[in-house]
Amino acid sequence: MTDLSSKTALIVGLGGLGCPAALALARAKIGRLVLVDDDEVSVENLHRQILYRDRDVGRDKIDVAAERLASQTTIQKEKTRFLPENALSLLKGVDIIVEGSDNFATKFLTSDAALLAGLPVVHGAGIRWHGTALLVRPQGKPCYRCIFEDLLPDDQAPACSTAGVVGPLVGLVGALMADLALSALASDWSRAGQVLSVDGWHRKYRAARFHPRAGCGCDSDAAKPEALSRNRYLTTPPCP
Ligand SMILES: [Zn+2]
């Protein structure tokens, strides 16, 4: 049995995915959670961001989340966005990254940083009735870029602010992300490289295994620190 008390997970984004994932990891008695977020609690997101209440609107998410989780694990607050200039320093002492951000810039940056730091990462996403979760090994093969980089042109990417997000759907995906993280911390990689998708409208669940993509940074020496600053997705505007 894995001793979780010595493990640290870094949560990128305390939104509809990060809230349930952080809660599940804290309840599983992981030793430490590093919370990375610079946003405030907003009334229109309360239905899916389960760590916050009406009275928290306007407060920093990171402060509220830390208060709710502090009785269950050690919390380290990092009130910032996950950025090229701070990514690698934030990952020091971390065992796994759980990425539930709402924009492609942060998702690709997290993928690059995880490869550079040699850390596993769990990515999650949710839009309308559809959600996905993906566990990536420390060496990638495949990584997030292998699977998603050429799949969706920037101008066709739906924005969560306009497309909407169903609350229970992201709760489900967030719990799945925590489960994948716990599996990885227990050295179970059987689901790495699989995109697990949830179709909440049709209530269908699917697992699709992907192969590494030729030319991706994870299969060559392209995974160098300068790759972080070359991240072309950093110009993608985040959801408000
Ligand atoms: Zn890759």
Residues whose N, C-alpha, C, O or C-beta is under 5 A from the ligand:
A	BS01	ZN	G140 K141 P142 C143 R145 C146 C216 G217 C218
